[in-house]
Amino acid sequence: VIQADGGTRTASITGAWVAMASAFNYLTEEGVLKTNPIIDQVAAVSCGIFNDLPVLDLDYEEDSTAEADSNFVLTGAGGIVEIQATGEKRGFSRPEFDRLFELAGIGCTELFALQRAALAK
């Protein structure tokens, strides 16, 4: 991870999927594998409550002072791999969590497109 601000873990997960997909694509093209074992994409984003507002992809300042902090690992098909959410300075409401989940879906959708573009090069 070269630049990840508050989302080092999530950037690592997203980038690792691209590296894995690239490796499996190569092994399949070379005939080492008969079929590519990847069944879906995986990407991750950080979200949080900063100054009482839900925020996608927290930067360092937002992450270090957030009222609530979360990481979402989602699949391209809309599945959930992992959700980690913590009230740092206060608890958060269900509507706030739902908004964070919605933002995570938007962010991961963008990341899925970027992953595909990276593999197409």
C-alpha atoms as an extended CHARMM CRD file, in Angstrom:
* protein
*
       121  EXT
         1         1  VAL       CA              0.0000000000        0.0000000000        0.0000000000  PROA      1               0.0000000000
         2         2  ILE       CA              1.6170000000        3.2310000000       -1.1300000000  PROA      2               0.0000000000
         3         3  GLN       CA             -1.0620000000        5.7290000000       -0.0320000000  PROA      3               0.0000000000
         4         4  ALA       CA             -4.0390000000        4.7040000000        2.0550000000  PROA      4               0.0000000000
         5         5  ASP       CA             -4.5770000000        7.4070000000        4.6970000000  PROA      5               0.0000000000
         6         6  GLY       CA             -6.9770000000        5.8670000000        7.2320000000  PROA      6               0.0000000000
         7         7  GLY       CA             -7.8300000000        2.8190000000        5.1180000000  PROA      7               0.0000000000
         8         8  THR       CA             -4.5710000000        0.8590000000        4.9260000000  PROA      8               0.0000000000
         9         9  ARG       CA             -6.2650000000       -2.4690000000        5.6870000000  PROA      9               0.0000000000
        10        10  THR       CA             -9.0590000000       -1.9280000000        3.1960000000  PROA      10              0.0000000000
        11        11  ALA       CA             -6.6690000000       -0.7930000000        0.4630000000  PROA      11              0.0000000000
        12        12  SER       CA             -4.5890000000       -3.9110000000        1.0790000000  PROA      12              0.0000000000
        13        13  ILE       CA             -7.6170000000       -6.1820000000        0.6830000000  PROA      13              0.0000000000
        14        14  THR       CA             -8.7290000000       -4.4500000000       -2.5140000000  PROA      14              0.0000000000
        15        15  GLY       CA             -5.2420000000       -4.5260000000       -4.0340000000  PROA      15              0.0000000000
        16        16  ALA       CA             -4.6030000000       -8.1120000000       -2.9610000000  PROA      16              0.0000000000
        17        17  TRP       CA             -7.6670000000       -9.2350000000       -4.9020000000  PROA      17              0.0000000000
        18        18  VAL       CA             -6.2150000000       -7.6690000000       -8.0740000000  PROA      18              0.0000000000
        19        19  ALA       CA             -2.8600000000       -9.4000000000       -7.5030000000  PROA      19              0.0000000000
        20        20  MET       CA             -4.5810000000      -12.7340000000       -6.8860000000  PROA      20              0.0000000000
        21        21  ALA       CA             -6.8290000000      -12.3620000000       -9.9370000000  PROA      21              0.0000000000
        22        22  SER       CA             -3.8390000000      -11.4610000000      -12.1020000000  PROA      22              0.0000000000
        23        23  ALA       CA             -1.9400000000      -14.5230000000      -10.8860000000  PROA      23              0.0000000000
        24        24  PHE       CA             -4.8810000000      -16.8630000000      -11.4860000000  PROA      24              0.0000000000
        25        25  ASN       CA             -5.4830000000      -15.3510000000      -14.9320000000  PROA      25              0.0000000000
        26        26  TYR       CA             -1.8480000000      -16.0120000000      -15.8350000000  PROA      26              0.0000000000
        27        27  LEU       CA             -1.9270000000      -19.5690000000      -14.4830000000  PROA      27              0.0000000000
        28        28  THR       CA             -5.1190000000      -20.2900000000      -16.4180000000  PROA      28              0.0000000000
        29        29  GLU       CA             -3.7050000000      -18.8270000000      -19.6540000000  PROA      29              0.0000000000
        30        30  GLU       CA             -0.5190000000      -20.8970000000      -19.2380000000  PROA      30              0.0000000000
        31        31  GLY       CA             -2.5490000000      -24.0840000000      -18.7330000000  PROA      31              0.0000000000
        32        32  VAL       CA             -1.3350000000      -24.6270000000      -15.1650000000  PROA      32              0.0000000000
        33        33  LEU       CA             -4.9620000000      -24.3530000000      -14.0250000000  PROA      33              0.0000000000
        34        34  LYS       CA             -7.8150000000      -25.7900000000      -16.0560000000  PROA      34              0.0000000000
        35        35  THR       CA            -10.2470000000      -23.1610000000      -14.8140000000  PROA      35              0.0000000000
        36        36  ASN       CA             -9.8890000000      -19.9400000000      -12.9250000000  PROA      36              0.0000000000
        37        37  PRO       CA            -10.9970000000      -20.5790000000       -9.3220000000  PROA      37              0.0000000000
        38        38  ILE       CA            -12.1730000000      -17.0130000000       -8.6650000000  PROA      38              0.0000000000
        39        39  ILE       CA            -15.9390000000      -16.8640000000       -8.2740000000  PROA      39              0.0000000000
        40        40  ASP       CA            -16.3780000000      -13.1800000000       -7.4140000000  PROA      40              0.0000000000
        41        41  GLN       CA            -14.6210000000       -9.9110000000       -6.7740000000  PROA      41              0.0000000000
        42        42  VAL       CA            -13.7900000000       -8.6490000000       -3.2850000000  PROA      42              0.0000000000
        43        43  ALA       CA            -13.1310000000       -5.0500000000       -2.2840000000  PROA      43              0.0000000000
        44        44  ALA       CA            -13.0620000000       -3.1570000000        0.9910000000  PROA      44              0.0000000000
        45        45  VAL       CA            -13.6630000000        0.4030000000        2.1460000000  PROA      45              0.0000000000
        46        46  SER       CA            -13.5840000000        2.3440000000        5.3710000000  PROA      46              0.0000000000
        47        47  CYS       CA            -16.5050000000        4.4890000000        6.4570000000  PROA      47              0.0000000000
        48        48  GLY       CA            -17.1940000000        6.4640000000        9.5760000000  PROA      48              0.0000000000
        49        49  ILE       CA            -19.1070000000        9.1760000000       11.3370000000  PROA      49              0.0000000000
        50        50  PHE       CA            -17.0570000000       12.3790000000       11.3020000000  PROA      50              0.0000000000
        51        51  ASN       CA            -18.5250000000       15.6290000000       12.6700000000  PROA      51              0.0000000000
        52        52  ASP       CA            -21.8990000000       13.8450000000       12.8570000000  PROA      52              0.0000000000
        53        53  LEU       CA            -21.8060000000       13.0470000000        9.1090000000  PROA      53              0.0000000000
        54        54  PRO       CA            -21.3610000000        9.6220000000        7.4780000000  PROA      54              0.0000000000
        55        55  VAL       CA            -18.1570000000        9.6460000000        5.4110000000  PROA      55              0.0000000000
        56        56  LEU       CA            -16.8100000000        7.1800000000        2.8340000000  PROA      56              0.0000000000
        57        57  ASP       CA            -13.0690000000        6.4700000000        2.6360000000  PROA      57              0.0000000000
        58        58  LEU       CA            -11.8720000000        8.2920000000        5.7280000000  PROA      58              0.0000000000
        59        59  ASP       CA             -8.6000000000       10.1550000000        5.4100000000  PROA      59              0.0000000000
        60        60  TYR       CA             -6.1170000000       10.1990000000        8.2900000000  PROA      60              0.0000000000
        61        61  GLU       CA             -7.6280000000       13.2090000000       10.0830000000  PROA      61              0.0000000000
        62        62  GLU       CA            -11.1650000000       11.8330000000        9.7650000000  PROA      62              0.0000000000
        63        63  ASP       CA            -10.1110000000        8.3350000000       10.8280000000  PROA      63              0.0000000000
        64        64  SER       CA             -8.1520000000        9.4890000000       13.8630000000  PROA      64              0.0000000000
        65        65  THR       CA            -10.9840000000       11.6860000000       15.1960000000  PROA      65              0.0000000000
        66        66  ALA       CA            -14.0850000000        9.8360000000       13.9670000000  PROA      66              0.0000000000
        67        67  GLU       CA            -17.0170000000        9.3470000000       16.2830000000  PROA      67              0.0000000000
        68        68  ALA       CA            -17.5850000000        5.9180000000       14.7480000000  PROA      68              0.0000000000
        69        69  ASP       CA            -15.3680000000        3.8710000000       12.4730000000  PROA      69              0.0000000000
        70        70  SER       CA            -16.1370000000        0.9080000000       10.2290000000  PROA      70              0.0000000000
        71        71  ASN       CA            -14.6590000000       -1.3310000000        7.5440000000  PROA      71              0.0000000000
        72        72  PHE       CA            -16.7630000000       -3.1740000000        4.9920000000  PROA      72              0.0000000000
        73        73  VAL       CA            -15.5050000000       -6.0490000000        2.8340000000  PROA      73              0.0000000000
        74        74  LEU       CA            -18.0390000000       -6.7760000000        0.0900000000  PROA      74              0.0000000000
        75        75  THR       CA            -18.2910000000       -8.9890000000       -2.9830000000  PROA      75              0.0000000000
        76        76  GLY       CA            -19.1150000000       -7.9580000000       -6.5180000000  PROA      76              0.0000000000
        77        77  ALA       CA            -22.3810000000       -9.8800000000       -6.2860000000  PROA      77              0.0000000000
        78        78  GLY       CA            -23.4220000000       -7.8620000000       -3.2360000000  PROA      78              0.0000000000
        79        79  GLY       CA            -22.4040000000      -10.3330000000       -0.5630000000  PROA      79              0.0000000000
        80        80  ILE       CA            -20.8310000000       -9.4500000000        2.7570000000  PROA      80              0.0000000000
        81        81  VAL       CA            -17.4450000000      -10.9060000000        3.6770000000  PROA      81              0.0000000000
        82        82  GLU       CA            -16.8610000000       -8.8200000000        6.7860000000  PROA      82              0.0000000000
        83        83  ILE       CA            -18.2000000000       -5.7920000000        8.6020000000  PROA      83              0.0000000000
        84        84  GLN       CA            -16.3160000000       -4.2390000000       11.4950000000  PROA      84              0.0000000000
        85        85  ALA       CA            -17.8660000000       -1.2050000000       13.1550000000  PROA      85              0.0000000000
        86        86  THR       CA            -16.8990000000        0.5470000000       16.3620000000  PROA      86              0.0000000000
        87        87  GLY       CA            -18.2660000000        3.5170000000       18.2320000000  PROA      87              0.0000000000
        88        88  GLU       CA            -15.0760000000        5.4220000000       18.9630000000  PROA      88              0.0000000000
        89        89  LYS       CA            -16.4050000000        8.5120000000       20.7210000000  PROA      89              0.0000000000
        90        90  ARG       CA            -20.0800000000        7.5680000000       20.8440000000  PROA      90              0.0000000000
        91        91  GLY       CA            -22.4230000000        4.8590000000       19.7850000000  PROA      91              0.0000000000
        92        92  PHE       CA            -24.1540000000        5.1940000000       16.4510000000  PROA      92              0.0000000000
        93        93  SER       CA            -27.7360000000        4.6530000000       15.3940000000  PROA      93              0.0000000000
        94        94  ARG       CA            -29.1800000000        2.0560000000       13.0550000000  PROA      94              0.0000000000
        95        95  PRO       CA            -29.9500000000        4.7360000000       10.4390000000  PROA      95              0.0000000000
        96        96  GLU       CA            -26.3290000000        5.9000000000       10.6550000000  PROA      96              0.0000000000
        97        97  PHE       CA            -25.1280000000        2.3020000000       10.2250000000  PROA      97              0.0000000000
        98        98  ASP       CA            -27.4690000000        1.8190000000        7.2750000000  PROA      98              0.0000000000
        99        99  ARG       CA            -26.0300000000        4.9510000000        5.6320000000  PROA      99              0.0000000000
       100       100  LEU       CA            -22.4660000000        3.7030000000        6.2170000000  PROA      100             0.0000000000
       101       101  PHE       CA            -23.4370000000        0.3810000000        4.6100000000  PROA      101             0.0000000000
       102       102  GLU       CA            -24.9560000000        2.2610000000        1.6540000000  PROA      102             0.0000000000
       103       103  LEU       CA            -21.7760000000        4.3410000000        1.2610000000  PROA      103             0.0000000000
       104       104  ALA       CA            -19.6880000000        1.1720000000        1.4340000000  PROA      104             0.0000000000
       105       105  GLY       CA            -21.7150000000       -0.3090000000       -1.4230000000  PROA      105             0.0000000000
       106       106  ILE       CA            -21.1490000000        2.8130000000       -3.5210000000  PROA      106             0.0000000000
       107       107  GLY       CA            -17.4290000000        2.8100000000       -2.7660000000  PROA      107             0.0000000000
       108       108  CYS       CA            -16.9660000000       -0.8910000000       -3.4540000000  PROA      108             0.0000000000
       109       109  THR       CA            -18.8500000000       -0.5900000000       -6.7520000000  PROA      109             0.0000000000
       110       110  GLU       CA            -16.3160000000        2.0490000000       -7.8140000000  PROA      110             0.0000000000
       111       111  LEU       CA            -13.4550000000       -0.1630000000       -6.6390000000  PROA      111             0.0000000000
       112       112  PHE       CA            -14.8080000000       -3.1790000000       -8.5430000000  PROA      112             0.0000000000
       113       113  ALA       CA            -14.6870000000       -1.1200000000      -11.7580000000  PROA      113             0.0000000000
       114       114  LEU       CA            -11.1270000000       -0.0030000000      -10.9850000000  PROA      114             0.0000000000
       115       115  GLN       CA            -10.1030000000       -3.6060000000      -10.2830000000  PROA      115             0.0000000000
       116       116  ARG       CA            -11.4960000000       -4.7370000000      -13.6390000000  PROA      116             0.0000000000
       117       117  ALA       CA             -9.7280000000       -1.8670000000      -15.3840000000  PROA      117             0.0000000000
       118       118  ALA       CA             -6.4200000000       -2.7830000000      -13.7400000000  PROA      118             0.0000000000
       119       119  LEU       CA             -6.7640000000       -6.3720000000      -14.9230000000  PROA      119             0.0000000000
       120       120  ALA       CA             -7.6450000000       -5.2870000000      -18.4640000000  PROA      120             0.0000000000
       121       121  LYS       CA             -4.2720000000       -3.5680000000      -18.8950000000  PROA      121             0.0000000000
